[in-house]
Each structure stands twice: as structure tokens, then as C-alpha cells.
Amino acid sequence: MLHANIFSKGKLIENPQKLNIHLPSGNFGAILMKTPEKVAEICRAMNDSMGGLGRVSVKCRVGIDNEESFSFLSNFVSKA
């Protein structure tokens, strides 16, 4: 994966923020794939915390539970 250097308020941000939701863990983690709107909200908050100049990536699974179709993943990506 190619990472770009990001500057915020004249300061170099070397480590873009990463949201990992690929591990199953009760009410957080992979279960968040059922609520892509919530993931988008979290990503916006993370980006806002960097003055809107940051970059947020999401590490997720292909699917969860019995939802492992391309359409499920595509829907998640388009909303998150």
C-alpha cells in the first residue's frame, strides 16, 4: 500500500490513522461491518481530529457471520 506524507499545521504526519475492524470482539470490531454508517461516522471523527487533513484507512474482513458475498462487501465499502 502506498502511503503519502501528510502535513497538518506545518507538521508532518507520518502515520495516518488506521481503524481496524477485522477482528471479532463482541460489540466492536468486525461487528461494525453491520453498521457501515457508524464506521463512516468514526472515520469522520478521526479525520476531524487531524484538522481535516488526515487520512484514515479501514481494515476489515470480506464479510461477517453468513454475510460473505461481494454485494455485502461492496455495500459496506460504498457507505463506510
N, C-alpha and C positions, 0 to 999 in steps of 0.2 A: 504494500500500500504506500502510495506517495504522500508524504506529509509536507505541507507548506509552512514556512515560518510565518508567524502572525505577530504583529506589533499592536500593543494596546497602550495608549497614553505614552508612547515613546519607548515602551519596554517590550523586549522580545518575549513572546510566549512560546516556549519550545515544546511544551507538552499539551496538545489540545485535550479537551475534556472527553472522557470516554464513559458511556453509560453501558454497563454490562448487564444484560437481562437474559443471558443464555443459560443460567443455572436454575434448576427448580428449587424453590425455597419458600414454601408457604404462601403468604400474601404478597410477596415481592419476588423479583427475579423473573423467570420465564413466564409466570402467570400474567405479567404485564402485557404480554402479547395479545391477550384477550381484550385489552383496552388501549388500542393504539392512540386514541385521543389523549389519554393520560400520559403516554410516553412522549407525545408531541409537546404537551404542557411542561413536562420535566425538562425536555431539551431546550425549550424556550427560556425557562428559568435559568438553566445552566449557561446559556448564551448571554442572557441579560446580566448574569453575574460577572461576565467578562466584558462588560460595556458594549455588548452587541458586536464585538469584533472577534469573538472567539469562534472556534469550530467544534462541533460536538459530533461524535460518532456513536453509533449504537451497535453493540454486538448482540446478536440474537440467534435463536435457533431457526431452523427451517419451518418448524411447526411445534405445536404442543398437544398433549393428550392424543386424541384421534384426529386432530386437525393438522394434516401434513401435506395438504395439496398446494399446488402452485398458486391457486387463486387465494388461499388463506394468506400465504406469504406476500403476494402481490398487494392484497388489500392492506396488510399491516404496513408495508413499506410506503404505500401511497399516502396513508394517513399519518404515520409517525414521522 
